[in-house]
Amino acid sequence: MKKMLFTWCVATAVAVCFLSTGFAAEKPAKGDKKPDFEAIFKKLDKDSSGDLTLAEFKGKREEEKAKKSFDRLDKDNNGKLTLKEFTTRPMRKKGDK
């Protein structure tokens, strides 16, 4: 239960961070409170490579916090986030299986 609550809090914090900095491509439709993670991903992917580097993911956020979030999302530990990794929830900690 604690793990689910933590995951929900982190996912919500990431969404709020992106939405508050203008990363959302469009506002969610009325009644649909879920952020459009695919649109956020595409906006962050500055070089349109189909994956995010830490620099693209970081944006204007603090380096250490961005790195922690990035590492949790980077499930295959290759230093890039795919759309699937970016949109898959729950986020896991390093070492979790």
N, C-alpha and C positions, 0 to 999 in steps of 0.2 A: 504494500500500500504506500509506504514512504517513497519507494522508487517511482511509482506511478505519479505521485504528487510532485516529486522533484522534476520528473520529466515534463509534466504538464507546465510547471512553473517556468522551466527553462525555455520550452517551446513558445510559451506566451511572451516571455521577456524578449526573445529573439524577434518575434513578430512585431511587438510594440516598438522595439528599437528600429526596425526597418521601416515601419509605417510612420514613425515620428520623424524620421530623417528624409522622408519623401521617396523611399525606394519602391513603394507600391505603384504598380503601373495603373491600377484602377481601384476605386473603392469597391468593397464587397457590396453585392446587391442587398437591398433592404431585407432584413430577416436572415441573411446569410452572414454570420459573424466570423467565418473562417477567412483568414488572409489568403490571398492567391500566391502560394509559395512558388509556383512555376513562373509567374510574372516577376516576382522579386528576384528569382534566380537569373532570369534573362536580363534584367536590368543591371544586375551586378556583374554579369559576364561581359565585361567591356570589350574583349577581343573576339567575342562570338565563337569561342573555341568549343563550347559545349560542356566545359567544366570550369570550376572556379579555383583559382590559386588563393593562397592566404592573403596576398596583397589585394586581390579583387574582393574577397570576402570581408576583409578588415574595414575597408572604406575609411570612415572618420572615427571608428571606435578605438578604444585603448588597445594597444598591442597585446598585452597579456590576456585580457578577457577574450579578445577575438581569437587568439591562438587556442585557448582552452575550448571554446565552442567549436572551432574548426576541427581540432583533434577528435572531439567527440563525434562529429558528423562523418569524418573521414574513416569509414569502416574498413577499407582495404589498405589504409596507411600509405597511400602512394603520393601524398602531398597535393592531391586535387580532389575537388568535390564534384561528383556527377549530379545531375538533376535527381536521380533516384536516391542518392545518399542525402542530398539536401532536403528532399521532401519526405523521406522515410522517418516515421516517428515510432517508437520513442528513441531519443538519442541515447547512446550508451557511453559509459565511461571506458577508457582504455583498460584492457584486461577483461572486460565483461565478454561473455560469449553469447 
